């Protein structure tokens, strides 16, 4: 079945017109004869948006009962059964009600796409997971509904629905976005001009990065290697030396000269051993890169300049910044052209900046082994033996006498040691044997023959060769151990880099695949779990097994699966390696075949991935246990409340009845009346408590009896005030005379008003009044109960509608904590809403919204 295509409309804030634009696009497609249905659209009471839905086929929503409340959600099965060509699905980051097939709506959309249905959806910038904390820092409002960046980036088309910040504020002031009662609070909080400007910039920058990723993908797919200067990308090469800060600041200035310039810092770790670098300086430079708005990368390569240029080309860099060599002139003459000359030669059309710095050419040191016995070094060793041997022979022969044999032997011994330092054991062994024959031929009697007259001379020659071999072996082993140590340091630095990114809030699995691809120079890396891609970076090989889709397990058809602890080299099937992480997860590597020297580092990465997956599983288990913990908390609260609140009226009624029935009592008529009043009051309290408990059970079971009929607030509110015994001295009424009737159950609505008003009266200071205001907005009526009390802490606002939660009360004198929970259940049973809002200048506002009766 052909995969459906996903188109996402991205907005900077609520009210910019994403849903309206989605419906407009649906109308355009319908005019072209396409089959379009509305799977789910949230109008939020906006008349213009609701009017745009007219004429569409709307798939009925499914009803889900959650905590006694009927919630409407998209009917995924019905949409799939209808099989339209296009489905309009609003609010991609929406969290579904418990009990549905998927927790998140974007999972539903993935199912629709798999069924071959094209989807047009919407999302706000604050719901993108990587920007969630940034948006919270800007607006001060946490967002609990998020969508992973990777899911959004996989969309076939992303468009920003843009609206100037002031234009959005004007729409808000006109009542197009929110009800009139919420306008002032919204303008002074979330919808401040600075907030909207920052959110708009975030949306545009995020889309710019997405466009850049699409450009990179296009260049990769079409094999385009030359740079496209769509934006300035400045790559700064870091060695870990003291010049790093100078180079980074210069690179940052170059990037800042062009709008949208990007700064990338890269540290190349030698494949056969980490070059000398100060870890502390490198960590400080990493922090500096991030503070300058750039990104830090680490790659592994056997040839430092080639690896650097390859990274710059792969990043589509336009500028490359490197530092002047720290070698002295003598060292440069001895070792040939440095990294800078090679980078300039290999860079092609990338501009190379060689920046001077304080550490340039500051010290001289003799050549010393770096622990990397490369072919080049061995060739240099053999050349030194070939050239140095004859030169030394000519020099010693010019000054030879009968007593110079000792100095001759020591001179050749020095040559062998130098060859060992340069080329290792094999060039040194060759130099020792060659110099031994040369000594015998030119300096040991009889001359010019390979024979020895004196046995002591023969012993001296043998000892000379043995010493030369031993010295070369020691040098070779030291170099190899240094190489192994530096390789371990490179691995540790790589893992530390990934851990640092995770600690800084980045996605752990995405960090692993990105660093793995960069470290081994691969074209693509991804993590598969049961055939599903968990994280990916780069582009999969076009001709490798599994490039068209992930395997269901760790075994590639026709390939070889190699575990992280395997003893042989990692094998490859075409261009794909698959390494099992655990029983379900597989690490898939695309690109070059890995060498056996890479096996240890890959094993470390796989072990860390296994730990990360286990941690993710534990987090998922903890999330699954959260509802059980919440239920246990409710039960504990119920027992604590019932233990006192039921016992108190029972004790009062029992004591009163006992006093009345005491034989021989001499109670006066006043005493008898007082005891009867106590019994009556206690029994009424007990009846009210039991009624509330029964109502809560009905609400949670979804069997609350509701009789909707037209209700006039002018008749209902005075009755509620009379029940509470309050009047104009404590409550101000603001109810318009032309307010339409609303659809409600009179008895339940009165109980709601009494509950909410009693709470407001409890917390309102004596010098303030509670305000009951009502207003009509389109086809709804809102009742707002406003107090000037201390308000509700942000971390407790979600608890105020939960049963048995008594905020600020610890003495068990405030009832069972059922008032607001019951009120919310009653209102939702009448197809309305009960919401909390923070009162400007302090306090709480409870907003009751019900449908108005049509005129």
N, C-alpha and C positions, 0 to 999 in steps of 0.2 A: 504494500500500500504506500502511495506517495506521501511523504511527510508534509504536514501542513506548514504554513509560513506564519511567523509571528511579527506583528507590527505593534510597537509600543509608543504611546504618546506620553512624553515626559514633561512634567510641570514643575515649576519652582516652588509653588505654594498652592493651597486650596483656593479655588475660585478663579484660576487663570483661564479656564474653559476647556480642560482636557476632555471631559465627558461630552460636552457640547460638540467639540471637534470630532470626537469619535462617532457621534451620531450623524454629524454632517457627512463624514466619509461613508458611513453606512448608506445614507440616502443617495450619495453619488453612485455607489456601486449598484444599488437597486435600480437606478435610472439606466444603468448599462445592462440590465437584465440579469444581474448576479443574484444568487440565492443568499440572502442575509437575514439572520435572526438576532434578536436581543436575548443573550443568555442570562445576563444580569447587568442592570444599570442602577446606580445609586443616585437618585435625583436630589436627595437631601432637602426636599421641599422647595426646590427652585423651579418656578413656573416655566421659565424658558426651556430648561432642560427637559422637564416633563412633557412639554408640548412637542419637543423634537422626537419623542418616542412614538408619537401618533403615526399610525400607518405601518409600523413594524410588526412582524410576528414576534410575540414575546413568549418565550418558553416559561411556563409557570414554575415558580420556585418550589423547593421542597421545604416542609416544615420540620424543624428539629426542636425537641423539647429539652431544655437545659435548665436545671434547677427550677423547674416549674414554669419556665418561660418559653413561649413558642417563638423560635427564631426562624427567619426566612433565609435560605441559602440557595445558591445556584444548584439546579438539578443536573448533575453531570451526566447521569445515565440518560436522562431525557434528551439532552443536547446531542449525545452520541447517537441515540436511536433516531433522532430527527435528521442527522447527518447533513447539515447545511454546508454551503460552500464557504461562508464566512459567519463567524460568531462574534458578537460584541460582548466583551467581558470586562466590566469596570473593576477598578481597584485591584491591581495584580498582587499587591502585597497583603491583601486582606487575610485575616485568620479565620478559618472556618469554625463552626460550632463543633464541639466534641461529638463523636459518633459518625462523622462522615468519612468517606474513603481516604481523604487527605487532610492534613492539618492546615495546609496553606493553599490559597487559591492558585498560586503559580504552579503548584503540583497538578491541579485540575487542568490548567492550561496545557501543561506538558502532555497529559493524557489526550486532550483534544487534538493536539498537533500530531501525536502518534496515530490517531484515528484518521488523519488526512484532512482535518478541518482547519482552515485558515482562521487565525484569531487576531482581532484588533483589541488592544487593552490600554490601560492608563496606569500611571504611577507617579507619585511625587518624589522629588529629589530627597526629601527627608527620610524616605523609606529605603533608600539604598544602604546596604549594610556598612560599607566602608565609610560612608559619610554620616552615619548616624550620630557618632559622638561630636563631629564637627557642627552639625545642625543643632545639637543640644547645647553646645557651647555658645552658639550664636543666639538662639531663641530662648534658651532656658527651659525648653519643653522636651522631655524624653519621648522617643518614639519606640513603642513596643512591637510594632508590626514592621518587619524588615524583609527585604528580598536580597539574596546573595548577588554580588556583582556579576559573578560568572554566569548566573542564569539570565540576567538582563542582557549581558554582552552577547549571548548566543542568539538574541533576537535577530531576525532578518532585516529589520528596519526600525530605527529609533529616531523619533522626531521630537524636538522641543516645542511645546506650545507656549510661546513667549508672550508676555504682557508686561508693560512698563510698571514699575512699583507704584508710582502715583496713580496710574490708571486703575490698578487693582484696588488701591485704597478708595478711589472714587466709587468703584463698583460696590465695595463693602459698605460705604456710607449710604448708598442708594438702596440698600437692603436686598441686593441681588444675591449676595453670598450667604449671609447669616440673618436670623431674625433680628428685628429692631432692638430687642432687649439685650442682645449680645454684641451689638455693634461697637459701643464705646469700649467695652472690655477688650474686644479683639483689636481695635485700632491702637490701644495703648499698650498692648502686650505683644502677641505674636506678629501682628501685621504692622509693626513700626517700619518706617521708611528704610532705616538702616538694615533691619532684618531682611526685608524683601530684596533689597539691593544685593546683599551678600548671598542669599539663596539663589537669586537669578544668576549671579556670577558662578556659583557652584554648578548649577545646571548646565550652563554653557561650557564651562571648562571640562565637566565630565563628558559631555558629548564630543568635545574637541579631542579628548583622549580616545574615545571610541572610534572617531573618524580616523585618528592616527593608527590605531590598531588595525582597522580595516585596510588602510593603505599598506601597512607592513605585510598583511596577509596577501594582498594583491601582488605585491612585489615578489613575495616568496613563491606564490603559485605560478607566476610568469617568468621566474628566473631572472628578475631585473636586479643587477648588482650595483649599477652606478647610483650615485646619490641623487635623490630628488629633494631639492631645497624647499620643501613645503613649509618647513619651520627650522630655525636654527637649533641644532643639537651639538652641544659642546661636550666632548669626552676628555676628561682629565685623567692622565696616567699617574697613579700613586705607587711609590716604592716602599712606603713606610718610613721614609727618611725625613729629615727636618725641613725639607723644601716643600712638603705636601701642602701646608697652609697657604704658602705663597701661590702655588699653582691653582689651588681651589678658588682663591679669591680672584685671581686673574680670569679663570674660566667663568666664574659667576658674572664678572663684569662684561665679558664677551657675550654671554647668553642674554644678559639684561638689555643689550643694545637693540635687540629685536623683540617685538611683542610676541609672547608665547614661546620664547626661547627655553630650551630644556638643558639642564646640567646633569651629566652622568659622570660619576667617578668610578674608575676601575682599577683594581689591584690584581696583577697577574702573578699567580703562584706557579713556580716552575714545576713541571710534571715530575721531574726527577729529584725534587728537593726544593724547599722554600728558600728563596734568597734572603740574605740578611735583612731583617726588618725589625723595627722596634714595635712590638705589639701594642704598647701603650700609646705610641704616636699614631698608629694606624686606627686605634679605637677613637682617639680624639678627632682624627680627620674624618672618620665616619660620622661622628656627631656634628662636625662642622658642615659636612655635605648636607645633612638633613636640615640643619638650621638655615642653610642657604636655599632650601627648597628643591634640592637635587636628590638623586638616588645613588646608593653605593652598590657596586657589583664586584664580584670576585670570580675570576676564571682561572683555569688550570691549563698550562701549555708548556710544551717542551722548548719552544722557541719564543722568548718573551716578546720581541718586537712583532713577530708574525701573529701571535695570539692577540696582541694589542690592536693591530690593524684589522684583523678579522672581526674582533668585537665591535670596533668603530663602524666597519662596513655593515655588519649585521644590524646595528642600531640606526642605520641611515644617518650617521653623523656627518656634519658639515665642517666641524672644526675639531682639531685634536691638539691638546695642550700637553707638552712634556717639558721636563726640566733639563737644563744643561747638565752634562755628566759630572758626577762628583769625583771622577778619576783625575789624577794629575796628568800633566803632559807626558811625563816619562811613562806612566802606566798606559796611557792611550797609545803611545808609540809601540809599546811592548805587546799589547793585546789586540791591536788593530782597531778598525772602526767600531764605535759603540752602538748602543740601541738607537740613539737619535738618528744616525746616518741610515740605519736599516729601515727605520720607520718612515723617513722621508722617501726612501727609494720605493717602499711597498705601498705607500698611502694612496697613490693614484690621484684622484681629483679631490681628496680630502685635504683641506688646508691644515698645515702643521705649524703650531706656534712653539718655538723653543724658548723657554723663559729662563732668564738668568736668576740666580738666587745666591744667598750668602754662603751656602755650602758647596758651591761649584768649585771643583778642582782644589779643595782645601787641604788634602792630605795625600801622602804617597805611601804605598804599601807594596811589598814584594808580592808577586803572584803566589797564590796559595790555593790549595784544592778546595773546591766548593762541594765536594761530596757527590759530584755528577760525572761519572766515567763515561762520557759520551764518545761517540765515534770520532768526533772532531778532536777531542783531547787525546785519544789514543794515537790518531794520526800525527798530531803535534809531537807526541812522545817519540814515535819512530823517526820523524824528521829530525828531531833534536839529536837522537842517537846517530843517525846517518851523517849529519852535518857536524855535530860537536865532536864525534870521535876522531875523524881525520884532522880537524883543526887542532884538537888537543895533542894528537900524535905529532903533528908538524911542530907545534910549539915546544913540546918536551924534547923532541929530537934535536932541536936547535941548541939546547943548553945541556945536553946529556953528558954525564961523566960516570966514572965507575962507582961513585958513591951515591948516585941519585935514584937508585931503584926504589927506596922507601917513598920519596916524594912522588915518583912516577905512579906507584900503586895508589897512593892517597888521592892523587889528582883524578885518576880514572874512577876511584871510588866515589868522589864528589860528583863526577859526571853521572854515574849510575843513580845516585840519590836524587839529583835534579830531574833526571828522566822519570824516575818513579813518582816524584811530586807532580809532574806534568801529565804523564800518561798512564800511570798505574803499573800493575805487575808485569804485563806482557812486554811493553816497551822496555821496562827496566831489566827484565830477564834477558831480552835480546841485547841490550847495551852491555850487560855484565859478561855474557858469553863473547861478544864481539871484542870488548876491551881486553878480556882474558887472552884471546888469541893474539891481539895486537901487542900486549905486553910481552908475551912469549916470543913473538916474531921480531920485534924491534929493540927490546930492552933487556932480554934475558939471554945470557950466553948458552949455547952458541947462537949468535945473531942470525937473523934472516932464515931461521928454520923453526919448525914447530916441535922442538925438542928441548929438554932441560937436563943440564949436566948435574946440578946440585939438587939432591932430594929436598932440601929445605926450600929451595925456590919453587919446586913443584907444590909443596905443602902451602906455601904462601899464596900461590895462584888459586889453589882449591879453596882456601879460607876466604880469599877475596871474593870468589864467585858465591860461596855460601852466604857471606855477609851481605853481598849485594841483593841476593834473592830474599833473605830475611827482611832487610830494610824495605824492599819493594812490597813484600807481603804485608808488613805492618802498615805502610802507607795506604795500600789498597784497602785493607780492612777498615782502617780509620775513615777513609773516604766513604766506603759503603755504609758504615754505621752512621756517619753524619748524614748521608742521604736518607737513610731510614728514619732517623730522628726528625729531620726536616719534613719528610713526607708526613709523619705523624702530626707535626705541628700544623702543616697545611690542612690535614683532615680536621684537627681540632678547631682551627680557625673557621673552616667552612661550617662545621656544626654549630659553633658559637654564633656565627653570623645568622644562621637560620633561627637559633634560639632567641637571638636578640630581636629579630623581626617579629617572632611570635609574641614576645613580651611586650613589644611596642604596639600590639593589638592587631597585627596582620593575621590573615588566615594561615594556620599552621601547615595544612596540606598544600596550599598554593605556594607558600614559601619554600617548602621542600622540593616541589617539582621545578620551580624556577631556578633554585640554586643548583639542583642536580643537572639540569640542562646546561647551565653556564659552566659548571665545574668540569664536565666531561666533553664540552663542545658538541652537544647533540643538537639535532634539528627539532626534536620534540620529546616531551616526557609527560606521561599521564598516569594517574592512579585509577584503577578499575576495581569496583566492588560489585560482584554478581552481574557483570555486564554493564553496569552504570558507571559513567565517568564521574569520579569524585572531584578531581582537580586536573588541570591540564595546562601546559605552557609550550609555546612553539607550535610548529606544524608537523603532524605525523608524516612519515615517509609515504610517498605516493605509491610505491611498488612493494612495500613490505607487507608481510602477513598481518592481518588485523588492522591495516590502515583504513579500511572501509568501515570498520566497526569493531567494538571491543569483544573479546572472547568472554564466555561465561565463567571461565575459571582460569587458572594459571597455565594451562597447556595450550600452546599455539599449534594449529594444524600444520603438520610437517616440520615443526621447529623443535627446539629443545628448551625446556624450562630448567633454569639453573638457580639454585637457592643461594642465599647470601653466605652460607658456610661451605659451599662446594670447594673442592680442592683443585679442580681443573679450571682452565680459562672459560670465561663466559662465552657461550656460543651464540650465534645469531642466525636467524632465519630471514634471509634477504636483508632488510634494514631494520628489523625489530628484535629486541631482546625482551623477554618477559621474566621477571623475577618475582616469585611469590613472597608476599609480606606476611600473611597469615593464611588461615584456611579459606578465606573468602576474597581477600584483597591481593591485587597483582600490580607491580610497578612495571610499566611498559616504557621501553626506551627506544626511540627512533633516531637513526643516524648511523654513525660509524660503529664498527664492532669494537667493543671494549677489550683492552688488553688485560692480561693477568695482573699487572701492577695496579690496575684500578679496582681489583676485586675487594681489597680490604676496605677501601673508602666506601664502596658501594654497600658492603656488609654493614658498616656503621650507619649509613643512611637508612637502610632497610630496617635495622633494629630500632632506630629512632622513630621511623614511620609506624612500626608495630606498636610502640609505646603510645604514640599519638592516637592511633586508632583505638587502642584499648581505653585511653582517657576519654575519647569521644563516646565510646560505648557506655562508659560509666556515667558520663554526663546525661546521656539519653535515659539511662536507667533512673538517674536521680529525677529527671523531669517526669518520668512515668510515675515515680513514687510521690511526686508533689501533691496530686489530687488526694491520695490516701492520707498524707500528712494533714492536708487541709480539712478532710472529713474528720480526722481524729481531733483536730483543733476545735472543730465545731461541736463534736460530742463532749469534749472536755468543758467547753464554755457552757453548753447546755446543762451539764451536771452541776457545774459551779453555780449557775444562775438559779436553776430549778431547786437546788438543795436549800437555797435561802428564800427565794421568792414564793415558793409554794408553801413552805413550812410556816412562814410568818402569818399569812391570813388564816391558815388552819389553826395555828396556835391561838390567835385572837378569837376566832369563832368558838373553839373548844373551851377556852377560859370563860367566855361570856355565858355559854350554855351551861357549863358546870356551876357557875355562880347562881344562875337562875334556878337550877334544880337542887341546890344544896338544901337538905331537910332542916327545918327549924330556923331558916334564915329570917332575919328581920329587916329585909330590904325595904327601903321607902319606894314610893312610886317613881321618884326621880332616878333612884339607883337602877330600878328595873328598866326604865326607858333608856338609860345610858348603856346598860349591858345589851339591850336589844339593838340599839344603834351600832354598837361595836360588832355584834354578830352579823348584822346586815351589811355593814361596810366590808368586813373581812370576807364574807361570802361573795359579795360583789367583786372584790379584787380577785378572788379565786376564780370566779366565773370569767372575768376578763382575761386572766392569764391563760386559762384553758381554751378560751375562744381564740386567742391569738395563736396558741400552739396548733389548734386544729386548722386555722386559716393558713398557717405556714405549711402544714402538711398538704393542704389542698393546692396551694400555689405550686409547691414543688412537684406534686403529682399531676399538675395540669388539669385539675378537675374543678377549678374555681367556678362557681355559678355566677354568671354576669348577665344582667339584663340591661341592655343599652336603650336609652330613651333620651329625648331632648331635655337638657337641664339648664336652668337659668341661674347664673351665679348670684344674681341679686337676691334670690330666695335661699340659696344654699349656704352662702358664706355667713349671713347673720345667725343661722342655726348652729353652725360650728362655733362661732364666737360665744353664743349663749351656753353651749355645752361646756366650754372652757371657763366661762364666767369672766370674760374680759370685755372691755369696751374701748371707746375712742382714746382713753387716757394711756393705753398701752399699744394699740394697734391703729395704724393708718390704712385706710382703704383707698385704692386708686383703680376703680372699675368703671370703664366708660359705659354710658347709658345705652349706646348703640352696639354694645358687644353682642355678637350672635350667640345663640344657644350652642351648647356643645353636646356631643354624643357621649353619654356616660351612664354608669349605674349610680343613682343618687346616693344610696346608702354607702357604697364603697367609696365614692368620691368624698363624701362628708368625712368618713373615717380617715382618708388620706390627708385632707386639709387639717383635721384635728391633730393627727400625728405630727405632721410637718410643723404646724404652728406651735404646738406645745414644745417641740425641740427649740424653735427659734426664741420663744419666750424664756425658755430656761437659760439660754446663753446670752441674751441681749442685756447690756448694762441698764441700770435704772434710769439713766438720763437719755436713753434712746428709745425709739418705738420700733416695733416690727411693722414692716410695710407689706401689704398684700396688693399686688398690682396685677392687672390682667390686660391682655392686648390680643388683637387678631392679626394673623399674618397668613395671607392667602386662604387656604382651606383649613387652618388650624387656629386653636385658641391656646394661649400660654398664660398660666397662672404662676406668678413669681412671688415666693415668700422670702423676704429679704431681712436679714438681721445684721447687727453691727457687733457681733460677738468676736471671740478670738479666732474664729475660722477653724479649718481643719488642716493639720500638717500634711504636706504633700505625700509623705510616705504612708499616710493612713486613709487617703481619699478613696482608695479602692475598697476599703473595709466598711465604709459607712452603710452600704446596702447589703452587707453580709449578715445573716441571722446570728444572734447571740454576741454581737460585737458592741460593747459599750465604751465609746471613746471617752477617755478622761474620767470614767467612773470606776472606782475600785472598791466601793463600800457596799455594793449589791443593793442599793436603794433606788436604782433608776429603772427597775423592771428588767425584763429578759433581753433587752436589746433587739426587739423585734419590730419596732415602730417603722423605721425606714425600709427594712427588708419587706415587710408586709405592704407598705405604701407602694414600693416599686412593683411588687407583684400585682397589686390591684390595678395600678395604672396600665401596666403592660397587658393585663387581661382585658382592659378597655381599649386596646389598640393605641395606647399612648406611650409617652416616655416620662420618666422622672430622672432629672439630671442635676448634678451639683455644679455650681459655678462659684468662683471666688468673687465676692463683692468688692468692687473698686473702693479703695481707702479702708479695706478691712472688713471681715465678716464673711458670711456664707449666704448663698442664694440657691434655693431649691426651685427648679423650673419644672412645672407640670405642663406637658403638651398633650392636648387631645384634639380630635378631629371636630371641626365646626359643623353644625347642621346646615345643610344647603338652604339658601334663602328660597 
